[in-house]
């Protein structure tokens, strides 16, 4: 009888653990989908963000130069953007690997960028901007490290209807969720990094 009870308890724990894991995956998926296409303009039903333009003279023929990866200088590339909509109170940047399985790997998450800013210089952080913890657990640019096969890296700029007022080193999910809730404009450039 005790053996049956123990198996039942273990099975119950395993089911609860799976349910908790599924709930976390569902929450991350919702945030990822929100950031991929729509914002919530603060509250209410999702709305399509205004399209912005993002470019970089560092990306030649859609390629991420080795200089900006773990195989090179490990420095962030320069980016330029335009088209932030009226009402933009701050900007954010997320660099991620869209080729990563299940959830994207976040290499850099910069927020509270001045709404009048139109670029990030190579190896620099805009004055007053903050960095959230990335997937590697650091609040910095974690240079992508493509291996095995080419990977697609997304550099996405978000126009937000608020400043996030979170500290440097804020948890990735907290900042990611706050960006999703405040997005009113978005622009993206996707580049390929080779091993």
C-alpha positions as CSV (number, residue, x, y, z in Angstrom):
1,X,0.0,0.0,0.0
2,X,2.9,2.4,0.9
3,X,4.6,1.7,-2.5
4,X,1.3,2.6,-4.3
5,X,1.0,5.8,-2.3
6,X,4.6,6.8,-3.1
7,X,4.1,6.2,-6.8
8,X,0.9,8.3,-6.7
9,X,2.7,11.1,-4.9
10,X,5.6,11.0,-7.4
11,X,3.2,11.0,-10.3
12,X,1.3,14.0,-8.9
13,X,4.6,15.9,-8.4
14,X,5.7,15.2,-12.0
15,X,2.3,16.3,-13.3
16,X,2.5,19.6,-11.3
17,X,6.1,20.2,-12.5
18,X,5.0,19.6,-16.1
19,X,2.1,22.0,-15.7
20,X,4.3,24.7,-14.2
21,X,6.8,24.3,-17.1
22,X,4.0,24.5,-19.6
23,X,2.7,27.7,-17.9
24,X,6.1,29.3,-18.1
25,X,6.6,28.3,-21.7
26,X,3.1,29.7,-22.5
27,X,4.0,33.0,-20.8
28,X,7.3,33.3,-22.7
29,X,5.5,32.4,-26.0
30,X,2.9,35.1,-25.4
31,X,5.7,37.7,-24.7
32,X,7.6,36.5,-27.8
33,X,4.5,36.7,-30.0
34,X,3.7,40.2,-28.7
35,X,7.2,41.4,-29.3
36,X,7.3,39.8,-32.8
37,X,4.3,41.7,-34.1
38,X,2.1,43.6,-31.9
39,X,2.1,45.8,-28.8
40,X,-0.7,46.4,-26.5
41,X,-0.3,50.2,-26.5
42,X,-0.2,50.1,-22.7
43,X,-3.4,48.2,-22.0
44,X,-6.3,46.6,-23.9
45,X,-6.3,44.7,-27.1
46,X,-3.1,44.3,-29.2
47,X,-2.5,46.9,-31.9
48,X,-0.1,46.7,-34.8
49,X,2.9,48.9,-34.1
50,X,4.0,51.6,-36.6
51,X,6.7,50.4,-38.9
52,X,10.2,51.9,-38.3
53,X,13.3,51.6,-40.5
54,X,16.5,50.0,-39.1
55,X,19.8,49.8,-40.9
56,X,23.6,49.5,-40.4
57,X,26.5,50.2,-42.6
58,X,28.2,47.3,-40.8
59,X,25.9,44.7,-42.4
60,X,27.1,44.0,-45.9
61,X,24.9,41.8,-48.0
62,X,22.8,40.8,-45.0
63,X,25.8,39.3,-43.2
64,X,26.9,39.8,-39.5
65,X,30.6,40.5,-39.8
66,X,32.8,38.3,-37.7
67,X,34.0,41.4,-35.8
68,X,30.6,41.5,-34.0
69,X,30.6,37.9,-33.0
70,X,32.5,35.8,-30.4
71,X,34.9,34.9,-33.2
72,X,36.0,38.6,-33.5
73,X,36.1,41.8,-31.4
74,X,32.9,40.9,-29.6
75,X,31.7,44.5,-29.9
76,X,28.2,45.6,-30.8
77,X,27.6,46.9,-34.3
78,X,26.4,50.4,-35.1
79,X,22.7,50.8,-35.9
80,X,20.6,53.6,-37.3
81,X,16.8,53.9,-37.2
82,X,14.1,56.3,-38.1
83,X,10.3,56.6,-38.1
84,X,9.5,56.5,-34.4
85,X,5.8,57.5,-34.1
86,X,4.5,60.5,-32.3
87,X,4.1,59.8,-28.6
88,X,7.4,57.9,-28.3
89,X,8.7,58.4,-24.8
90,X,11.7,56.0,-25.0
91,X,13.3,53.4,-27.3
92,X,14.5,49.8,-26.7
93,X,16.7,47.4,-28.7
94,X,16.6,43.6,-28.5
95,X,19.2,41.5,-30.3
96,X,18.2,37.8,-30.5
97,X,18.8,34.6,-32.4
98,X,15.7,33.7,-34.4
99,X,17.3,30.3,-35.3
100,X,17.4,29.2,-31.6
101,X,15.0,26.4,-30.8
102,X,11.9,27.0,-28.7
103,X,12.7,30.3,-27.1
104,X,15.1,32.9,-28.7
105,X,18.5,33.6,-27.2
106,X,18.7,37.2,-26.2
107,X,22.2,38.7,-26.7
108,X,21.5,42.3,-25.9
109,X,18.5,44.2,-24.4
110,X,18.9,48.0,-24.1
111,X,16.0,50.1,-22.8
112,X,15.2,53.7,-21.9
113,X,17.1,55.0,-24.9
114,X,16.3,58.7,-25.4
115,X,13.3,59.1,-27.8
116,X,15.2,61.5,-29.9
117,X,18.1,59.1,-30.5
118,X,18.5,57.7,-34.0
119,X,21.5,55.4,-33.6
120,X,23.8,53.3,-31.5
121,X,27.5,53.6,-32.2
122,X,29.8,50.7,-32.5
123,X,30.9,49.5,-29.0
124,X,28.9,52.1,-27.3
125,X,25.7,52.5,-25.2
126,X,23.6,55.7,-25.7
127,X,23.8,58.2,-22.8
128,X,21.2,57.4,-20.1
129,X,20.3,54.0,-21.6
130,X,20.2,50.9,-19.5
131,X,20.9,47.2,-20.2
132,X,18.8,44.3,-18.9
133,X,20.3,40.9,-18.1
134,X,20.6,38.8,-21.3
135,X,20.3,35.0,-21.8
136,X,24.0,34.6,-20.7
137,X,23.1,36.3,-17.4
138,X,25.1,39.6,-18.0
139,X,23.9,43.1,-18.5
140,X,26.0,43.7,-21.6
141,X,26.3,42.9,-25.3
142,X,26.9,39.1,-25.5
143,X,28.4,38.7,-28.9
144,X,26.6,36.0,-30.9
145,X,28.6,32.8,-31.4
146,X,27.3,31.0,-34.5
147,X,28.4,27.4,-34.7
148,X,27.4,24.4,-36.7
149,X,25.3,26.2,-39.3
150,X,24.4,29.8,-40.2
151,X,22.1,31.6,-37.7
152,X,19.7,34.5,-38.3
153,X,20.2,37.4,-35.8
154,X,17.5,40.0,-35.4
155,X,18.2,43.6,-34.3
156,X,14.9,45.1,-33.4
157,X,14.2,48.6,-32.3
158,X,11.0,49.4,-30.3
159,X,9.4,52.7,-29.8
160,X,7.6,52.8,-26.5
161,X,4.9,55.0,-25.1
162,X,6.7,55.2,-21.7
163,X,10.1,55.0,-20.0
164,X,10.5,51.7,-18.3
165,X,12.4,53.1,-15.2
166,X,13.8,49.8,-14.4
167,X,17.4,49.5,-13.1
168,X,20.4,48.4,-15.1
169,X,20.6,44.6,-14.7
170,X,16.9,44.2,-14.5
171,X,15.7,40.6,-15.2
172,X,15.2,39.8,-18.8
173,X,11.6,38.7,-18.6
174,X,10.6,41.8,-16.6
175,X,12.1,44.1,-19.2
176,X,10.8,42.0,-22.1
177,X,7.3,42.1,-20.8
178,X,7.4,45.8,-20.1
179,X,8.6,46.4,-23.7
180,X,5.7,44.3,-25.1
181,X,3.1,46.2,-23.1
182,X,4.4,49.7,-24.2
183,X,5.3,49.1,-27.9
184,X,3.9,51.6,-30.4
185,X,6.5,51.3,-33.1
186,X,8.9,48.7,-34.3
187,X,11.7,48.2,-36.9
188,X,13.9,45.2,-37.5
189,X,16.9,44.2,-39.5
190,X,17.8,40.5,-39.8
191,X,21.4,39.4,-40.7
192,X,23.1,36.0,-41.0
193,X,26.0,35.0,-39.0
194,X,28.3,32.2,-40.1
195,X,30.3,29.8,-38.0
